[in-house]
Amino acid sequence: MGQRTVLVTAHTGKPTALRSARLVAERLTAAGVAVRTLATEFSSPGTEAVPASAEAAEGAELVIVLGGDGALLRAAELSRPAGVPLIGVNHGHVGFLAEAEPDGLADTVGRLVAGQYVVEERMTIDVTVRGNGSVVASTWALNEATVEKAARERMVEVIIEVDGRPLSRWGCDGVVCSTPTGSTAYAFSAGGPVVWPEVEALLMVPISAHALFAPPMVVSPRSVLAVELIVAHETSGAVMWCDGRRKVDLPPGARVEVRRGALPVLLARLQAPEASGSGFTDRLVAKFGLPVAGWRGRTWEDAGEHA
């Protein structure tokens, strides 16, 4: 069996993330694990600095990300094609995708070295942009693809489609097409539902739509969603963003098609697989500061056990 290898990445704009990244690299190296870092981010004694290319994560066991959700989404661009799991240590604001916090860094590294983690698949979406019948762009997202107005003072006019059939026409600020993972991101801010990550579904959420029928919708993971721009002189241009990172300027009359992604993103989790459902509930409570004081749980079962 060859030497274990881990890629460590960090948010370079956060000094605390860079300090944590160096500490992680030192601990992994001391444990006999080979460490790669991205040459554009930081270096550490005994590590291999590699270019931030598609090959950076090839053959690695894990990608450890020190930063917020944005840093993890960036690292997913490297880990997804290589089929390597990601694990995030939160140095952001909410850090919903992160598995650990900085104050438990030593324990986290120790458990990773010991192999005390499980890997879960997160559904992605593949996105195709068509203009005049030809493909203008093809990309993907872990969280969401968003069609948005390009100018603040004007809205976009769109027709939405599900499974090849037109559903409604909206004048709106935009439309979010999301995965369950993205349901706590932009889609949540736009009024969409929270969807537990093990649920397989696609979400379509309008942003400030002027229409009688404009609810957030949850459809089959086998469905194909489409957003078509209406060509009209009174509307301005539109853009598409994927995970807030990849931008496509949409031509007039463009059609954006969204379907389940061919490749998932793999996330490493420190808890056991059977705890994944309760783990997400606890994550919601912790990240959003939800009030749970007064919860009694299944107290009647405890009473029955002692009767």
SVG drawing of the C-alpha trace seen along z (x, -y; Angstrom):
<svg xmlns="http://www.w3.org/2000/svg" viewBox="-52 -51 63 53">
<polyline fill="none" stroke="black" stroke-width="0.4" points="0.0,0.0 1.4,-3.4 1.8,-6.4 -1.3,-8.3 -1.6,-11.7 -3.8,-14.7 -4.3,-18.0 -4.6,-21.0 -6.2,-24.2 -6.9,-27.5 -8.7,-30.8 -5.7,-33.1 -7.6,-36.2 -8.0,-34.9 -4.8,-34.8 -6.4,-32.5 -7.2,-30.0 -3.6,-30.1 -2.3,-29.5 -4.7,-26.5 -3.6,-25.2 0.0,-25.2 -0.8,-23.5 -2.8,-20.8 0.1,-20.2 2.6,-19.9 0.4,-17.4 -0.3,-15.3 3.4,-15.3 4.4,-14.2 1.9,-11.3 3.6,-10.1 1.0,-11.4 2.2,-13.1 0.8,-16.6 0.2,-18.7 -0.5,-22.4 -1.5,-24.7 1.5,-26.8 -0.7,-29.9 -1.8,-29.6 0.9,-28.7 3.8,-26.4 5.0,-24.4 8.1,-22.4 8.0,-18.8 5.0,-19.5 4.7,-19.4 3.4,-22.6 1.4,-21.8 -0.4,-24.0 -4.1,-24.8 -5.1,-22.5 -7.4,-19.6 -4.5,-17.2 -4.0,-18.8 -6.2,-16.3 -5.5,-13.2 -4.6,-10.2 -5.2,-12.0 -7.2,-10.4 -8.8,-13.7 -8.9,-17.4 -8.9,-19.4 -10.3,-23.0 -9.6,-25.7 -12.1,-28.5 -15.8,-29.2 -18.3,-27.7 -16.8,-29.7 -13.4,-28.1 -15.0,-24.7 -16.9,-25.3 -13.6,-26.4 -11.9,-23.2 -14.8,-21.1 -13.7,-22.2 -10.5,-20.2 -11.9,-17.3 -15.0,-16.5 -13.2,-15.3 -10.7,-13.3 -13.4,-11.6 -11.7,-12.7 -13.7,-13.6 -13.7,-17.1 -13.8,-18.0 -14.1,-21.7 -12.8,-23.4 -14.9,-26.5 -13.2,-29.9 -16.2,-31.7 -19.4,-33.1 -21.9,-30.3 -19.8,-27.6 -22.8,-25.3 -20.8,-22.8 -17.9,-22.7 -17.6,-19.6 -15.4,-21.0 -14.6,-24.2 -11.0,-25.6 -11.1,-25.0 -11.3,-21.2 -8.6,-21.2 -6.2,-18.8 -9.0,-16.3 -10.2,-16.6 -6.8,-15.8 -6.3,-12.9 -9.5,-11.3 -8.8,-11.8 -5.4,-10.2 -7.0,-7.3 -9.5,-6.9 -12.5,-7.7 -14.6,-9.3 -17.3,-8.3 -17.9,-9.6 -21.3,-10.8 -22.3,-11.8 -23.8,-15.2 -25.9,-15.6 -24.7,-18.2 -26.4,-19.8 -25.1,-19.9 -26.0,-23.2 -26.2,-23.8 -26.7,-27.3 -28.1,-27.4 -28.4,-30.4 -29.9,-30.2 -30.0,-26.4 -26.3,-26.0 -24.5,-25.3 -23.0,-28.5 -21.7,-27.1 -21.7,-23.9 -20.9,-23.9 -22.0,-22.5 -22.8,-23.4 -22.9,-21.9 -25.3,-24.5 -27.1,-26.3 -27.3,-27.8 -28.9,-31.2 -30.3,-33.2 -30.2,-36.9 -30.9,-40.3 -27.7,-42.1 -28.9,-45.6 -30.4,-46.6 -33.1,-48.9 -34.7,-46.2 -36.1,-42.8 -35.8,-39.7 -38.8,-38.2 -38.6,-34.4 -40.6,-31.3 -39.9,-28.4 -40.2,-24.8 -40.3,-21.4 -39.7,-18.2 -40.2,-19.8 -43.5,-21.5 -44.0,-25.3 -45.2,-26.0 -45.4,-29.8 -44.0,-33.2 -42.4,-35.4 -41.1,-39.0 -38.5,-38.6 -35.1,-39.5 -34.0,-35.9 -34.5,-32.2 -32.5,-29.8 -32.2,-26.2 -30.8,-24.4 -29.7,-21.0 -30.7,-19.9 -27.2,-20.9 -27.9,-24.4 -31.3,-24.6 -29.6,-26.4 -27.7,-28.8 -29.1,-31.3 -32.3,-29.3 -33.0,-29.7 -32.5,-33.4 -34.9,-33.6 -37.6,-31.8 -37.1,-28.2 -37.5,-25.2 -34.8,-23.5 -34.2,-20.1 -32.3,-17.4 -29.3,-16.4 -30.2,-12.7 -33.4,-13.7 -32.9,-13.5 -34.6,-16.4 -34.2,-19.5 -35.4,-22.9 -36.6,-25.9 -37.0,-29.2 -38.0,-32.5 -36.4,-35.7 -38.9,-38.5 -41.3,-37.3 -44.2,-39.5 -46.7,-36.7 -49.8,-35.1 -48.1,-31.6 -44.5,-31.8 -44.0,-29.4 -40.7,-27.6 -40.9,-24.1 -39.4,-20.8 -39.3,-18.3 -37.9,-14.9 -34.2,-14.4 -34.9,-12.9 -36.6,-16.1 -35.0,-18.7 -35.6,-22.3 -35.3,-25.1 -35.4,-28.9 -35.9,-30.7 -35.3,-34.5 -38.0,-36.4 -36.6,-38.6 -38.1,-42.1 -36.9,-45.6 -38.0,-46.7 -35.9,-44.1 -32.2,-44.2 -29.6,-41.5 -29.1,-38.5 -26.3,-36.5 -26.0,-33.1 -23.9,-32.3 -23.0,-28.8 -22.1,-28.5 -21.4,-32.2 -18.1,-31.4 -18.6,-30.7 -20.3,-33.4 -21.9,-33.2 -23.3,-36.3 -26.6,-35.2 -27.4,-36.2 -31.0,-37.5 -33.4,-34.6 -31.0,-32.2 -32.2,-28.9 -30.6,-27.5 -31.2,-23.8 -30.5,-22.2 -30.4,-18.4 -28.9,-16.1 -25.1,-16.1 -23.3,-13.1 -20.6,-13.4 -21.4,-14.0 -19.2,-15.9 -17.9,-13.7 -17.9,-15.1 -16.1,-13.4 -18.0,-13.4 -16.7,-12.6 -20.0,-11.1 -21.3,-7.6 -23.6,-7.2 -26.6,-6.3 -26.4,-9.6 -26.5,-11.7 -30.2,-12.7 -29.9,-13.9 -26.5,-15.4 -28.1,-17.7 -30.8,-18.7 -28.2,-19.5 -26.3,-21.5 -29.4,-23.6 -29.8,-24.4 -26.1,-25.3 -25.6,-27.3 -28.8,-29.3 -28.9,-29.6 -32.4,-28.0 -34.3,-28.1 -34.7,-24.5 -35.0,-25.3 -37.9,-23.3 -37.5,-20.3 -38.4,-17.1 -38.0,-14.5 -39.6,-11.0 -39.9,-11.1 -42.8,-8.6 -40.5,-5.9 -38.1,-6.5 -41.0,-6.3 -42.1,-3.0 -38.6,-1.5 -38.6,-2.2 -42.2,-1.2"/>
</svg>
